C-alpha cells in the first residue's frame, strides 16, 4: 500500500496551537491587506466558504469575524521538519511533496505496522504526539488514489482503499478530482460526456491521445487502476521563485526594478542554501486586469548570484512592461544545476567574473544574517 499524509489546515492549525486563544476561531493566514491572498484557512473559516488562493478581500467579506495573520514561514518549516522526521520512522521510502504532505511506500513494513488501517492509525497518533497537530491519511494500492483517499474524510481522517474496491472508487470518481485534469482537459472530457474516471474506459487510448496529447495515455491507464508513479525519496527542485502583490497598481519602473532586486536577493539566498545555479531566469507579471505573462531568458552560463538574476530580470522587464499598471511582479530561476558544475571557460576575463564576486558577497551576507538575524545587513536600495 502507498500512504499519503496531509496535515490538516497546516498553517492555521499551527497558529491555533501556538496561541490557544485562537482555538475554535476562524483563522486565516496570508496577505492581510485586501490585495493579498489566503494561504491557509482553519476549518472554522472554511465553513464560510474560505479557501486557499482566495483574494483576502473576498475572505474578509464572507467571514468578517476571522482573525487574519501574516505567515510565519520559519515556524511552519520547523514543524514540517518534525512531521517528516516522524514519517521517516515508519518507512525508509518517503517523498515529501510540499511543506505539509508526503507519500510513504509501506511495502515490506506490514510485519512492523500491521494492516493498512492499523498503520494509518499509528502514523496519525505519532504525529499528534510529537507535534500536537492532526493530519488526514489515505492509503491505496496506487499513488494517485492514495492522495484522493486522504481528502475523503478530512479533517482528522483515515481512509483505506483496498484492492477489492479499487475499480468501484475509480468508477465513481469525478474526473475533476483526477490529478492532471485541469480546466482545459476538463472541457475536453465534458464535450466527450465523460464525467467520472470510469467513463474513460469506453474510449480507446489512441482517441484519447489524439484529443489530449500524452496525458490521454496516462488517463487511459488511471481509468484501469494503473499508476506507474513511484514514491520517489528525492524530488529534484525544478525552480525557485519569489513574488509580491503590490499594495497599489503601478507602472513606476524604478519601483518595479527595486522589487525585482529584492526578489533576486531572496531567490539567490534560496539557491545558495540548495547549492544550485540557474541556466534560466524568468519574470512573472500580473496587470490590473489580472492578465498574467511570464517571460524567460536563457543565461550564457549557469549563475546563482543576485546580480546575475537581477540583470536578466531587469532586461526582461524593460522588454515586457505591460501597458496596464502592474499589481503583481515576481522573479524566478529554473533549469537548475548543482553549483560547481563545469562551464565553458573564457580566454580572457569571464563575463561571469562580476557575478562570482556577487556570490562571495552573498555568502558573507548570509553569514552575517545567521549571526545577527535577518535584515541585519541589506542593500541600500532595499532599505
N, C-alpha and C positions, 0 to 999 in steps of 0.2 A: 504493500500500500504506500501511496505517496500522501504526505501530510502537508497541509497549508495552514500556517498560523498567521492570524491577522489580529493585531491589537485593536481593541475597541475604542474609537474616538480618541486616538492616542494622545495628541497634543492637549486636548481639552481635559482628558482624564488625568494627565499629569498635573495640570493646573489645579484641578479639584482635589487631587491627593495632597499637593503641597500646601494648599490653602483650604482647610476643611470648611471654612465659611462659605465656600462656593459649592459645596456638596448639595445636589438636588436642584441647583440653579441652572439657568440657560447660560452656557459659557461658549463664546465664540472667539476663536484665535485667528488672527490675521491682521490685515490692514485696518486700523481703527478709523481712518478718515473715510468719507463717503466714496472716495475714489479707489479704496482698497478692495481686496477680495478676501473671502473666507478661506482660511487654510484648514480649519477643523471646527467642528461644532459638537457639543455634548449632545447626548441623546434627548435631553430635555429640550434643547433648541431644535433638534431635528423633528420633533413632533409638530412644530410650527411650519415645517417645510424648509428649514435652513439646511443647506448642504455645501460641501466644499466647492470652491471656484465661483460661488455666487457673489455678485457685487455686494459690498458691505452696506451700501445704502438700501438695497432691497432687503437684506437680512435685518437691518435695523427697523425697517417698515413693518415686516411681518412678525418680528419678535422684539418689540420696543423695550422690554424689561431685561434683555440679555446683557451680560457683562462682556464687554469687548476687551481683549487683551492682546498686546504685542507678542509675537512668537519669541520664545527663549530657546534658540536653536541649540546652544551648547548643552542645556539641560536635557533636551529631547535626545540628543546624540548620546549623552551619558546613559540614560535609561535604555536606549536602544542597544547599547553595548551589553548591558546587563541581561536583556532579553536574549540576545544572540548567544551569550555565554551559557545561559540555561539550556537553550536548544542544542548546543554542542554536546551536552551531557546525554542526549537521547539518541543521537545519530552522528556518525563521522561525515555523513554526506548532507550538507546543509547549504542552501542557496538563498542568501538574503536578496530580496528584490526591491526593497525600499527600507526606509528607516523603521517601519512598523510592521513588516511582514516578511515571511520566509517560507521556503519549501524544505521539507525533510524527506529523504528516502529511507523508509523504515525496513527495507528488505534485509532479512537476516537478524533483525532485532526482536523477533517475536518471542524468543525464549526469555528475554530480559523484560520486555514490556507487556507481554500478554497480547490479547486480541486487540484489534484496532480501537474499539471503544474504550477499553481499559487504558491503552497507550495515550489516546487523546485526553482522557480524564487526568492522567498523571502529568501530562505536559501542562494543562491548564492550571492544575493545583500548584505545580512547582513554580510557574511564572508568577502566580499570585503571591506565593510565599516569599519569593525573592524580590519582587518589585512593588507589590501592593496593587497591581493592575490586573484587569480582566482581559481575556482575549477570546476569540472565536476560532475554532479548529474545524477544518474539513479534511476528510480522508476519502480517497478513491483510488482505483487501480490505475488511473491515468491522470496526468498532471493538470490538464485544463479543468477537469471535473473536481479536483481537489480544491481548487480556488473557488469554484462556484459553490461547492458544498460549505465552505467556511462562511459564506454570505447568507446561507439559507435560514439560519436560526439566530442571527445577531440580535442583541448583543449577548455575550457570555454563552455562545452556542457551541454545540458539538454535533456534527453531522457526518455520518459514515455512509458512503455509497458503496455497497458491496457489489461484487461481480454479478450476482444474481439479479440486481435491479439496475444494472448499468444501462441497458437499452431502454428500459422504461423511463429513466430520467432523461435520456437523450431525446426520446420521442416527445416528451412534454416540455423540453427546454426552449423558451423563446429565442429566436436567432439573435435578437438584440442583446442577449446576455452572453453570447459566444465571443470569446476573446478574438479580436481582429475584425469583427463585423462593425465597422464604423458607419457613419451616415451614408457614404457613397455605396458601400456594399449592401447596406440595409435597403436602400432604394431599389437596387437591382433585384434583391430577393423578394421585395414586396411586389414588384412587377411580375415576378415569376410565381406569385401566390405561395411563397414559402414563408411560413410563419413560425414553425418550430424546426429545431435541428433535425428531427426525424424525417421531416418532409423532404430534406435534401436527398435522401436515398432514392427517390423516384427519378432523379435527374442523373444522366450519365456524366462521368468525370470529364470527358472531353468537352461537353457542352458547358459545364461549369467553368472550365479553364478558359474557354473562348469568351465567356461573359465577364469573368472576374480575374483573369490572369492567374499567376502562380497560387494566389490564395484559394482559387477554386479547387486545386488539388488537395490543399490542407482541409478545407471544409468538407470535401468528399470523404476524407479519412475520418475526421471527427464525427461525422454522422454515423459512422460504423464503429465508433468506440476505439478508434486507433489514434494514438497521440505519440509520436516518436520523440517528443521533447523529453529530455532527461533532466534530473536535478543536477545542476552544474555548480559545484562548490565555488568556482571562481568566475565572476562576471566582469569581464573587462570593461573599464569605463570608456564609453564611446565619445562623450563630450562633457565639457564643463562650462557653465554659463552663469550669468548674473544679470538681473534686470530690475527696473524701477518703474512704478506707476507714478507719474508726476502729480503734484498737488494741483497744478493747473496746466492746461494745454499751452504749448509754446512752440514757436519757430525760431527762438533765440539760439543761434549756432554756438555761441560761447557757452551757454548753459548746457546744451546737449553734448558738446565736446567734454565739458567738465564731468558730466555724468558718465560718459564713456571711459574717461580716465579712472574714475572711481571703480567702475566695473572691471577695467583692465587690471587694477591693483588686486581686486578680490579674486578674479579668475587666476591670475598669476600666483597668488598665495595658495590657492587650492591645488594648482598644478605642482608647485614645489612640494606640497605635502604628499602628493601621489607620485612624485618623481617622474613626471611626464613632460613632454613638449608637444606642441601642436604643429601640424602641417597646414591647417586651415583656420582662418578667423572669420566669424560671421557676426552680423548685427541683426537685431530684431527691432522693428519699429511698428507701433500701432498709432494710427492717427485719431483725430477727434470723432470720426465716424466709425471707429473700431475696425477700419481696414488695416490688415496686417501684411507686412512684407518682411522677408528675410533675404539678405544678400551675403555672399561669402567671397573670400579672397584667398587664393592659394599662395602660401609663402614660398620664397625661393629655397629656404631650408627650414627645418623644424626650429621653433623658438618657444620660449616659455617666459620671457621677461615681460613685465608690464609695458615697457617701452615698445617692444615689437607688436604686442597686441593692440596697444593704443594707436600706433601709427597706421596699422592696417584698418582698424575700425574707423578712424577719422577719414581715411581715404574713401571708404565705403559710404560714410555719411555724406561727404561732400558730393558724391555722385548720385546719391539716392534720397536726398532730403525731400520729403513729400510736400505737395502744395498746401495741404491742410495742416493745422497745428498738431503737434505730437503729444500723445497722452502717456505712452509707454516707450521706453528705449532699453535695449539690452545688448550685451556683448557675450560671445561665446567662442570656445576653442574646440575644434574637432580633429579627426584623423590623428589621434594621439599616439605617440610612440614613447618608449622608455627614454628618459633623459640619458644622454651619453651615447645615443645611437650614432654610429659614424655617418658623417655627411660629407658632401663634396668639399674638398679643400681648395683654397684660392692661392694663386702665386703671390699676390700682394695682400694687403690687409683685407681680412674677411669683411663683407658687408654686415655680418652679424657681430663684429667685434664690439660695437657700441652696446648691443643687446647683451653681450656677455658681461659687460660692466653693470648693466641694469640687473642682471641675475645676481651678481655678487652683492649689489646694494640691497636687493630684495631679501636675500638671506640674512643680511645684517639687520634689516628692519624686523624680520621675523624673530630674530634672537632678542632684540630689544623689547618687542611686544610680549614675548613669552615671559620676560623677566619683570616688566613694569606694567603689563596689561595692554589690551587692545586700545589703539588710539594714542599710545604714548608718543609715537612719532608718525608723522604723515607729511605728504607733500603740501607745500604752502597753498597750492591751488585748491586743495580739498578741505581746507580749514574753514 
